[in-house]
């Protein structure tokens, strides 16, 4: 489980930071990707990551916590303090994904 948490942390940092970095390299793309990143891509990632690792380990609260906490460095680097709410949003999305993963785990092991 410990190695999987490290994998989640690394993948989360990559997913959360890739679009803001692209926006810095190509500033004209910022108008199109800024809110899509926060509202769509990261939420889909949090649910999908929770689903994959919840299916592997059942429900562990540490999975959605790592998914949410890994947004904090991105928030301080690329956004401002108004993005605090997204930590909670990604935590809830991770919990939902992990619960769905556990449900899938339970169905596969009946």
Number of C-alpha atoms within 10 A of each C-alpha: 12 7 8 13 17 12 12 21 19 14 16 22 18 13 18 22 19 13 19 21 12 14 17 12 11 10 11 11 14 16 10 10 17 14 11 14 18 17 14 11 15 21 20 17 20 27 24 19 23 31 28 18 24 27 22 16 16 21 23 16 15 13 27 27 18 19 31 23 17 22 22 18 13 18 18 12 10 13 14 10 9 8 16 14 10 18 18 14 17 27 24 19 25 31 26 20 27 30 21 21 25 23 16 17 20 12 10 9 6 5
